[in-house]
């Protein structure tokens, strides 16, 4: 018995030393992975008898668990590095991701009438997911170079505007909702960094006007026959159709409402939620998983509610809220603007995507195709979200070490802490 207790104590100590940084974020990450494994296993029944898995009931979940394992390894590896010193890598990787976005338009793999994948050495990669994280990191660097409250560093602001328009433009040609998500994240990062409101207000106004004009033109007979809207701008037609269907679905009586191929997803998503009766059918007992397209991805939140009720759906939302709270704590403790900016940007990216996915599932937003962060089945996206968590943990770890070092130096020689003097011992841009 004493040996067993000693062994348990050693394992606990090893685990404690291995998991650096904010352990609450580790806990949130672990719970999201656990929920993902359970719900993806239940929601992928429609894939079992497809061509890929050919009746292998463990095929879809086996593949997903491999990606989850890779994601955990990635998170653990990244948290070992001082992310604050890697801003040069992020900038170089950002420009590489732009090249990949161009490549996917030319030689990308098409799925669901959109070219979003590159197959490299047999592995599918979604460049937009890579561009999101490196865009946020590059934005964090540029915003960290701005000095003072409500600054007017015109050169940095031009760079910020330039990378935002280029990134969103390349992503938007095949994925309008992701482009909008990236742009909104960039705007919120500017708000947090206290960039003057007038700069992003006028840019946003112009972009909204341009998009509105495209949607109006897309409704004309000439546009629908033109090669432009059938080629480079074909996703405008898709998004226009989704918005029109979403707007026309409200206020219709049951006598006139008809389930069609175009509203099939949203209708069955609502049916899945209604099946729960608020308390849920129980894990693995979903009725809509065999009917609802993308039940394991875009509409997995509807399956979660169907199986676990409002309590399960509320728990998922609570985890994202708790993550935002911990990110706020990390930002407050950060000694460099780059650290605070990148944590804020990635945190808002996760929160906004979770909000969009859950809003679509419950019928508050039109269908967008955005997966639920770290829960939906996915390859590149799941691993990239694991990178986010690795960055959160790394910054919380190394910022904590810097703070302790400063406190130790103060105790020994009586000098002021680094935060008070404004000097931080790091290569991070201030």
Helices and strands as residue ranges (DSSP letters): H 2-18, H 23-43, H 45-48, H 59-78, G 83-85, H 87-107, E 109-111, E 114-120, E 123-125, H 127-144, H 154-172, H 176-192, H 197-218, H 221-225, H 227-230, H 234-249, H 264-275, H 300-333, H 337-361, H 380-413, H 418-421
